[in-house]
Amino acid sequence: MGSDLLRVHDNILYSYDATYIWDNEPRNKAVRDALEEAIHRGLSVVVWPKLDIKDLNDMSQAGLNVLALVQNNTFRGLQAELEFTRWKR
C-alpha cells in the first residue's frame, strides 16, 4: 500500500491497535516521509534492522522468520524516532 497506509489508518483503522509496516526502503522518500509521519502520530511502526531485503514477501522467501522480525522491530514514540534515525541512513 506504500505511503497510502496512513490514509487507510485515518479512514478505517484509527480505532484499532495496529502496527504499521512499510517496505524496507530507506532511500524512498515517500516511505521515509510516511514512516516519519506515523511515528509523529504515535503509531506503532516497524523500523527494519539492517537487511538487504525490501519487503515481507522477499523476507519470507529468503527463509527469514518474518513474525519474529516484526515483533522485535516494532516501536512507538521516542524509541521509534531513534530507530528511524538509524534506519534512514
C-alpha positions as semicolon CSV with decimal commas, in nm:
position;residue;x (nm);y (nm);z (nm)
1;M;0,000;0,000;0,000
2;G;0,301;0,225;0,020
3;S;0,251;0,570;0,158
4;D;-0,131;0,536;0,137
5;L;-0,121;0,332;0,457
6;L;-0,178;0,644;0,667
7;R;-0,490;0,724;0,465
8;V;-0,622;0,374;0,546
9;H;-0,545;0,441;0,911
10;D;-0,733;0,771;0,904
11;N;-1,040;0,626;0,732
12;I;-1,064;0,271;0,864
13;L;-0,808;0,159;1,121
14;Y;-0,800;0,464;1,350
15;S;-0,979;0,281;1,633
16;Y;-0,761;-0,032;1,618
17;D;-0,432;-0,100;1,792
18;A;-0,245;-0,180;1,472
19;T;0,120;-0,200;1,377
20;Y;0,206;-0,025;1,052
21;I;0,465;-0,179;0,823
22;W;0,625;-0,020;0,519
23;D;0,881;-0,173;0,287
24;N;1,244;-0,165;0,389
25;E;1,333;0,119;0,151
26;P;1,519;0,391;0,341
27;R;1,614;0,567;0,016
28;N;1,250;0,602;-0,092
29;K;1,135;0,950;0,011
30;A;0,766;0,857;0,015
31;V;0,833;0,563;0,250
32;R;1,057;0,775;0,476
33;D;0,802;1,057;0,494
34;A;0,509;0,825;0,567
35;L;0,702;0,633;0,833
36;E;0,815;0,955;0,997
37;E;0,457;1,089;0,995
38;A;0,330;0,768;1,157
39;I;0,596;0,797;1,428
40;H;0,499;1,158;1,497
41;R;0,136;1,048;1,530
42;G;0,240;0,798;1,797
43;L;0,152;0,488;1,596
44;S;0,328;0,154;1,635
45;V;0,556;0,101;1,338
46;V;0,814;-0,148;1,219
47;V;1,157;0,000;1,163
48;W;1,361;-0,264;0,988
49;P;1,707;-0,375;1,102
50;K;1,991;-0,367;0,852
51;L;1,866;-0,601;0,580
52;D;1,923;-0,602;0,206
53;I;1,569;-0,732;0,152
54;K;1,296;-0,477;0,086
55;D;0,959;-0,639;0,157
56;L;0,783;-0,901;0,368
57;N;0,732;-1,143;0,081
58;D;1,101;-1,140;-0,014
59;M;1,196;-1,184;0,352
60;S;0,970;-1,488;0,379
61;Q;1,105;-1,636;0,055
62;A;1,460;-1,588;0,188
63;G;1,370;-1,809;0,485
64;L;1,364;-1,533;0,745
65;N;1,125;-1,554;1,040
66;V;0,908;-1,257;0,939
67;L;0,688;-1,272;1,250
68;A;0,993;-1,252;1,478
69;L;1,137;-0,967;1,269
70;V;0,812;-0,772;1,302
71;Q;0,778;-0,842;1,675
72;N;1,139;-0,749;1,751
73;N;1,138;-0,433;1,541
74;T;0,805;-0,272;1,633
75;F;0,849;0,062;1,806
76;R;0,649;0,364;1,919
77;G;0,740;0,708;2,049
78;L;1,098;0,806;2,124
79;Q;1,231;0,456;2,058
80;A;1,071;0,467;1,712
81;E;1,232;0,805;1,644
82;L;1,573;0,672;1,744
83;E;1,537;0,359;1,530
84;F;1,406;0,567;1,238
85;T;1,715;0,790;1,253
86;R;1,937;0,479;1,240
87;W;1,732;0,319;0,959
88;K;1,717;0,614;0,720
89;R;2,096;0,645;0,697
